[in-house]
Amino acid sequence: MKDYIEERAMNIANYIIENNATVRQTAKEFGISKSTVHKDVTERLTQINPSLAAEARKVLDVNKSERHIRGGLATREKYLHQHVC
C-alpha cells in the first residue's frame, strides 16, 4: 500500500474519533468519496493499525444507529422554517 494512502487512512480515523464525525462529514472534509472513507476505515486501517480502526469503527457504528433520528430532525427543521402561504 502506498504511504499517502496509509497516512490518509490514519488521518481519517483520527478526524472521525476527535470530531465524532459521520462518513459524509469526513468525506466532505477530506474531499474524497464516502466509499473511500468507508474503505479506508474498514479495510485499509485494520491492516495498518487495528486498535485505531476499532475506535473509529465504534464511532461510525453509533452514527449509523442514530442516522434515522438525525434524518427525522432535519425534516422537522425543514418544515418548521417553511412559511405558510
C-alpha atoms as one frame of an Amber mdcrd trajectory, in Angstrom:
protein
   0.000   0.000   0.000   1.265   3.475  -0.828   2.429   5.707   2.006  -0.020
   8.524   1.265  -2.961   6.106   1.448  -1.811   4.811   4.836  -1.365   8.371
   6.094  -4.802   9.367   4.774  -6.434   6.381   6.489  -4.794   7.346   9.801
  -5.848  10.998   9.400  -9.410   9.983   8.559  -9.678   7.758  11.621  -8.277
  10.451  13.900 -10.703  13.011  12.440 -13.683  10.683  12.967 -12.693   9.963
  16.564 -11.868  13.567  17.532 -14.946  15.122  15.926 -17.418  12.261  16.311
 -17.890  12.732  12.578 -20.093  10.838  10.159 -18.807   9.283   6.944 -20.460
  12.109   4.994 -18.831  14.846   7.095 -15.446  13.145   6.847 -15.691  12.739
   3.084 -16.530  16.418   2.701 -13.655  17.480   4.972 -11.053  15.404   3.076
 -12.519  15.954  -0.408 -12.973  12.243  -1.101 -15.951   9.956  -1.634 -17.940
   8.282   1.133 -16.940   4.874  -0.195 -13.250   5.812   0.071 -13.741   6.874
   3.696 -15.526   3.624   4.435 -12.877   1.508   2.691 -10.026   3.354   4.422
 -11.517   2.786   7.876 -12.876  -0.744   7.490 -10.287  -2.410   5.259  -7.045
  -0.485   4.965  -6.778   0.763   8.525  -7.347  -2.691  10.009  -4.084  -3.779
   8.347  -2.163  -0.673   9.450  -3.455  -0.007  12.975  -6.207  -2.370  14.204
  -6.795  -0.567  17.514  -7.314   2.806  15.809  -9.591   1.122  13.278 -11.683
  -0.348  16.094 -12.078   3.053  17.780 -13.137   4.724  14.522 -15.500   1.840
  13.797 -17.220   2.348  17.174 -17.934   5.996  16.330 -19.218   5.088  12.871
 -21.452   2.351  14.294 -23.007   4.795  16.766 -23.552   7.329  13.983 -25.134
   4.665  11.805 -27.514   3.613  14.578 -28.585   7.248  15.093 -28.944   8.303
  11.460 -32.698   7.756  11.299 -33.071  10.183  14.210 -30.905  12.841  12.537
 -32.920  12.459   9.335 -36.172  12.993  11.218 -34.790  16.090  12.943 -33.614
  17.529   9.636 -37.069  17.027   8.127 -38.679  18.637  11.167 -36.377  21.656
  10.879 -37.155  21.943   7.184 -40.889  22.184   7.777 -40.554  24.487  10.792
 -38.738  27.041   8.638 -41.200  26.957   5.744 -43.670  29.808   5.610 -47.386
  29.163   5.313 -48.833  30.852   2.215
